[in-house]
Amino acid sequence: QEYLRRYYGLQTEPSWRRKRSDSSLGDRLRDMQRFFGLNATGSLDSETLGVMKTPRCGVPDVLDYTDNTGSRWTKRIISYIGRYTSDISPATVDRLIDSALNVWGRVSPLTFVRSFSREADIMVDFHGDSYPFDGPLGTLAHAFGPGEGIGGDAHFDDDELWTAGSHFNLYLVAAHEFGHSLGLGHSTNPESLMYPTYKRQNQHNLLSREDVVKINILYTRGILPYYYSKTSSSPYYNIWNLVPRYPLLIQDKCNPNLSFDAVTSVGDANMFFKDYLWIKYDQQCEIKEGPVRNFIPKIDSNIDAAYSIPQRSLVYLFKSKFWTMKGSQVRKKPKSIYKFGISKEVERLDAAVHVSDMGHTLLFVKDMYWYNENRRAVVDSKPRYISEDFPGINASISAAVHKD
């Protein structure tokens, strides 16, 4: 009864109403048998019991309106942050979670960016919340559909033995749970990644055709515009709710003379700007791309410079003025670049970069640059020549990035 209550909406009743309850029990049992392609007898036979004992996802198989299944994110870039299990090293957990998210990123318009603050769309945890697990085996994990609060979060039972190989593979389970985080429900197709029970499968080809079709039905039906039109009283707005006003010609990526206007990093994502925006992950071969205004509203073409401060999850974007981005949100109003202490004769920056271990922010203009000894203070008023401190560079630069 507990299995049917949890996954098929069985309403348990007191003993004095047991006869009526027995009828409901048979109906729910037949629902479960039909879902898994079993003979729908309404009786608890050995085959049905075997399925019930198989480790599985904790999300109900029938639609539960409390978990936001079937809803979707209204932005292209989804931020995430995670905690760790003692079973696997933190670096391995990060790699497996990144890979699991990009199972969906490779076949959809979505891009996933790791957040270094507590503000994230998807929180990965090993566990607790008000939906308890059941110890080893049984329920392995559960997740919530897109939304505020716990919406999008994925939780894993820390009583299980999580691995990167045999036993319960974190990558396989996480890829399934992130399907729920994006709005997908369970599938009756045993070949689907969204089938409820855990199974070993080819890690290089997790998605069925059904999975690919369903995620694209959710995220490619014209609900991701390229310009922001919703009014809000909040000083922040989501930059990813964006509809094209007119098409932009795709850049010639194979042109040996192609240069970038700005380069910066957001988590493990490297962002390259040149009218278009290219996003390249450190450990992924795939590259996301699209017009800059897919992602940055109120900027009609390219930007001049960009830099990030990972410790504070901040990104600064420059084009005559500057915008501050935190997580997946941007301040509504840009501010003057002169707040950085730059001479009023300067109209635009050529490049910018933050060197975390030194606490320096370097702002480049023509053949000179300013630097900031304290990341929260304005730069020194007197610029330095690039050629003096960067031997071999005798002209202006178009972009700069710092990598540890």
C-alpha positions in Angstrom: 0.0 0.0 0.0 2.8 2.4 0.7 4.2 1.9 -2.8 0.8 2.7 -4.4 0.2 5.6 -2.0 3.6 7.2 -2.8 3.6 6.7 -6.6 0.0 6.2 -7.7 -2.1 8.4 -5.4 -3.7 5.6 -3.3 -5.7 7.1 -0.5 -5.4 5.0 2.6 -8.6 4.7 4.7 -9.3 3.5 8.3 -10.3 -0.1 9.0 -14.0 0.6 9.2 -13.9 1.7 5.6 -11.5 -1.1 4.5 -13.9 -2.7 2.0 -14.2 0.5 -0.1 -10.5 0.9 0.3 -9.8 -2.6 -1.1 -11.6 -1.5 -4.4 -9.3 1.6 -4.6 -6.3 -0.6 -3.9 -7.1 -2.9 -6.8 -7.6 0.1 -9.2 -4.3 1.7 -8.2 -2.5 -1.7 -8.5 -3.9 -2.0 -12.1 -2.7 1.5 -12.8 0.8 0.5 -11.7 0.7 -2.7 -13.7 -0.4 -0.9 -16.9 2.4 1.7 -16.4 5.1 -1.0 -16.3 3.5 -3.1 -19.1 2.5 -5.9 -16.8 -0.7 -8.0 -16.9 -3.3 -5.7 -15.2 -4.9 -8.2 -12.9 -5.2 -6.0 -9.9 -3.6 -8.8 -7.9 -0.1 -8.7 -6.3 1.7 -11.4 -8.3 5.4 -12.1 -8.2 6.2 -10.0 -11.3 4.4 -7.0 -9.9 6.2 -7.5 -6.5 9.5 -7.7 -8.4 9.0 -4.3 -10.0 8.0 -2.8 -6.6 11.3 -4.0 -5.1 13.4 -2.5 -7.8 15.4 0.7 -6.8 13.7 3.7 -8.3 13.1 7.4 -8.5 10.9 8.9 -5.7 8.8 11.1 -8.1 5.2 9.8 -8.5 4.4 8.0 -11.8 1.0 9.7 -12.0 0.8 13.4 -12.3 1.2 15.2 -9.0 0.3 18.9 -9.3 2.4 19.7 -6.2 5.8 19.0 -7.9 5.5 21.3 -10.9 5.9 18.4 -13.4 5.1 19.7 -16.9 6.1 23.3 -16.1 9.3 24.8 -17.5 12.0 27.4 -16.9 11.4 30.6 -18.8 15.1 31.2 -19.5 17.8 29.6 -21.5 20.6 29.6 -18.9 19.9 27.5 -15.7 22.2 28.0 -12.7 23.0 25.2 -10.3 24.9 24.6 -7.1 25.5 21.4 -5.2 26.6 19.7 -2.0 28.6 16.6 -1.7 28.4 12.9 -0.6 31.2 11.3 1.4 31.2 8.3 -1.1 32.9 10.2 -3.9 35.5 13.0 -4.0 34.0 16.5 -4.5 35.9 16.9 -7.8 34.3 13.7 -9.1 30.8 14.8 -7.9 31.2 18.1 -9.8 32.2 16.3 -12.9 29.3 13.8 -12.8 26.8 16.5 -12.0 28.1 18.7 -14.9 27.9 15.8 -17.3 24.4 14.8 -16.2 23.1 18.3 -16.8 24.7 18.5 -20.2 23.0 15.3 -21.2 20.0 17.6 -21.6 22.0 20.7 -22.6 23.3 18.9 -25.7 19.9 18.3 -27.2 18.0 21.4 -26.1 18.5 25.3 -26.2 19.4 25.2 -22.5 22.8 26.0 -21.0 23.8 25.1 -17.4 26.1 27.3 -15.4 27.5 26.5 -11.9 26.8 29.1 -9.3 29.2 30.0 -6.6 26.6 31.6 -4.4 23.5 30.3 -2.7 21.4 31.8 -5.4 20.8 29.0 -8.0 17.8 27.5 -9.9 18.8 23.9 -9.1 20.2 22.8 -5.8 21.7 19.4 -5.6 21.7 17.8 -2.1 22.4 14.5 -0.3 19.7 14.7 1.7 17.1 16.2 3.5 13.9 18.0 3.1 10.3 17.3 4.1 10.2 14.3 1.7 12.2 11.6 3.6 14.0 8.7 2.0 13.8 5.1 3.1 17.3 4.0 3.8 19.4 1.8 1.4 17.7 0.6 -1.8 14.1 1.5 -2.5 13.9 5.2 -3.4 17.3 6.5 -4.7 16.5 10.2 -5.4 13.8 12.7 -6.2 13.5 16.1 -7.8 11.0 18.9 -8.2 9.8 20.6 -11.3 10.8 24.2 -12.3 9.7 26.9 -9.9 10.5 29.0 -6.9 11.8 27.7 -3.6 12.6 24.0 -3.9 11.5 24.1 -7.5 14.1 22.4 -9.7 16.1 21.0 -6.8 17.4 17.4 -6.9 17.9 15.3 -3.8 19.8 12.0 -3.4 19.5 9.5 -0.7 22.9 9.6 1.2 22.2 6.1 2.6 22.9 4.7 -0.8 26.5 3.9 -2.0 27.1 6.4 -4.8 29.8 5.7 -7.3 31.1 6.8 -10.7 31.0 3.3 -11.9 29.2 0.2 -10.6 26.5 0.0 -8.0 24.4 3.2 -8.1 26.0 5.5 -10.7 25.5 9.1 -9.7 25.8 10.3 -13.3 22.9 8.0 -14.4 20.6 8.8 -11.5 21.4 12.5 -11.7 20.6 12.7 -15.5 17.2 11.2 -14.8 16.5 13.5 -11.9 17.5 16.6 -13.9 14.9 15.6 -16.4 12.4 16.2 -13.6 14.2 19.5 -12.7 13.5 20.7 -16.2 9.8 19.7 -16.1 9.6 16.1 -17.5 7.6 13.4 -15.9 8.1 9.6 -15.9 7.8 7.6 -19.1 6.2 4.2 -19.6 8.9 3.5 -22.3 11.7 1.2 -20.8 14.2 2.8 -23.3 13.6 6.3 -21.9 15.9 7.9 -19.4 12.8 9.0 -17.6 11.6 5.4 -16.9 11.0 5.3 -13.1 13.3 2.3 -12.1 17.0 2.3 -12.0 18.9 0.3 -14.7 22.4 0.2 -16.0 22.7 1.6 -19.5 25.0 2.9 -22.1 26.4 6.1 -20.6 27.3 7.6 -24.0 23.7 7.4 -25.3 21.3 7.9 -22.4 18.4 9.6 -24.2 15.8 7.9 -26.2 14.2 9.7 -29.2 11.2 10.2 -26.9 13.3 12.1 -24.3 14.8 14.4 -27.0 11.3 15.1 -28.4 9.8 15.8 -25.0 12.5 18.2 -23.8 12.3 20.1 -27.1 8.5 20.3 -26.9 8.9 22.0 -23.6 11.7 24.4 -24.6 11.4 25.2 -28.3 7.8 26.3 -28.7 8.5 30.1 -29.0 8.6 30.9 -25.3 12.2 32.0 -25.1 12.3 35.5 -26.7 15.4 37.5 -27.3 14.4 40.8 -25.7 12.9 41.6 -22.3 9.4 43.0 -22.3 7.9 42.2 -18.9 7.7 45.1 -16.5 8.7 44.5 -12.9 9.2 46.5 -9.7 12.2 44.4 -8.8 15.7 46.0 -9.2 16.7 42.7 -10.9 15.2 40.9 -13.8 15.9 37.6 -15.5 18.1 38.1 -18.5 17.2 34.8 -20.1 13.5 35.6 -20.9 14.3 36.9 -24.3 12.1 37.0 -28.8 14.2 38.0 -31.7 13.4 41.4 -33.2 15.3 40.6 -36.3 17.8 37.9 -37.3 21.6 38.4 -36.8 24.0 36.8 -39.3 26.0 34.0 -37.8 29.7 34.8 -37.4 32.2 32.9 -39.5 33.8 30.7 -36.8 36.4 29.4 -39.2 37.8 32.8 -40.1 41.5 32.8 -39.0 41.2 36.5 -38.4 38.2 36.3 -36.1 38.8 38.2 -32.9 36.7 38.6 -29.7 35.5 41.8 -28.1 35.4 40.2 -24.6 36.1 37.0 -22.8 35.2 36.0 -19.3 34.3 32.9 -17.2 31.1 32.1 -15.2 31.8 29.1 -13.1 33.2 26.4 -15.4 31.7 28.1 -18.5 33.9 30.3 -20.6 32.1 33.1 -22.5 33.4 34.6 -25.8 31.7 37.8 -27.2 31.7 39.0 -30.7 28.2 40.1 -31.7 27.4 36.4 -31.0 28.1 34.8 -27.7 29.9 31.4 -27.5 29.8 29.4 -24.3 32.5 26.7 -23.8 32.6 24.4 -20.7 36.0 23.4 -19.3 35.4 19.7 -19.6 32.9 19.6 -22.5 33.5 19.5 -26.3 30.1 21.1 -27.2 29.8 24.9 -27.6 26.6 26.9 -27.1 26.1 29.9 -29.3 23.6 32.6 -30.1 23.2 36.4 -30.5 24.4 38.3 -27.5 21.0 39.8 -27.0 19.7 36.2 -26.5 21.3 36.6 -23.1 22.0 40.3 -22.4 19.0 42.7 -22.8 19.3 46.4 -23.8 22.6 45.8 -25.6 21.9 45.9 -29.3 25.2 44.6 -30.6 28.5 43.5 -29.1 29.9 44.5 -25.7 33.3 46.0 -25.2 34.7 44.2 -22.2 33.7 41.8 -19.4 35.2 40.3 -16.3 34.1 38.1 -13.4 34.8 37.8 -9.7 34.1 34.1 -8.9 34.2 34.4 -5.1 31.3 36.8 -5.3 29.5 35.2 -8.3 29.6 38.6 -10.0 30.1 39.4 -13.7 30.7 43.0 -15.0 29.7 43.7 -18.7 30.9 46.9 -20.4 29.6 49.0 -23.3 30.0 52.7 -22.6 28.4 52.0 -19.3 28.5 48.7 -17.3 26.0 46.2 -16.1 26.4 43.9 -13.0 25.3 40.3 -13.3 24.9 38.0 -10.2 24.0 34.4 -10.9 21.5 34.5 -13.7 20.2 38.0 -13.1 21.3 41.5 -14.2 20.7 44.9 -12.6 18.1 46.8 -14.6 20.0 50.0 -14.9 23.6 50.3 -16.1 26.1 52.5 -14.3 28.8 54.9 -15.5 32.2 53.4 -16.1 33.7 56.4 -14.4 32.7 54.8 -11.0 35.9 52.8 -11.6 38.0 55.9 -11.4 38.7 56.1 -15.1 39.6 59.4 -16.7 36.6 61.2 -18.1 38.4 61.3 -21.5 37.8 57.5 -21.8 34.7 56.6 -23.7 35.0 52.8 -23.8 37.1 50.0 -22.5 39.0 47.6 -24.8 39.2 44.7 -22.3 39.0 43.9 -18.6 40.1 41.0 -16.4 40.1 40.2 -12.7 43.1 38.3 -11.2 41.6 36.7 -8.1 44.8 35.6 -6.3 46.2 39.1 -6.5 43.0 41.0 -6.0 43.7 43.1 -9.1 41.2 44.2 -11.7 42.9 45.3 -14.9 41.0 47.7 -17.2 42.6 48.2 -20.7 42.2 51.3 -22.9 44.3 51.6 -26.1 47.9 51.0 -25.0 47.4 51.7 -21.3 45.6 50.0 -18.4 44.4 50.8 -14.9 44.5 48.4 -12.0 42.7 48.0 -8.8 44.6 46.9 -5.7 41.4 46.4 -3.8 38.5 44.8 -5.7 36.0 47.0 -3.8 37.8 50.3 -4.5 38.2 52.4 -7.6 41.3 52.0 -9.7 44.4 54.1 -9.3 44.0 57.4 -11.2 47.3 57.1 -13.1 47.3 54.5 -15.9 50.3 52.3 -16.8 51.5 51.3 -20.3 50.7 47.8 -21.4 54.1 47.3 -23.0 55.9 48.0 -19.7 54.2 45.3 -17.7 53.3 42.8 -20.5 56.5 42.3 -22.6 55.7 41.5 -26.2 52.4 43.3 -26.3 53.1 46.7 -28.0 49.6 47.6 -29.1 46.0 47.6 -27.7 44.3 44.4 -26.9 40.7 43.3 -27.7 40.0 40.9 -24.8 41.6 39.4 -21.7 40.9 36.4 -19.5 42.6 35.0 -16.4 42.8 31.2 -15.8 44.4 29.5 -12.8 
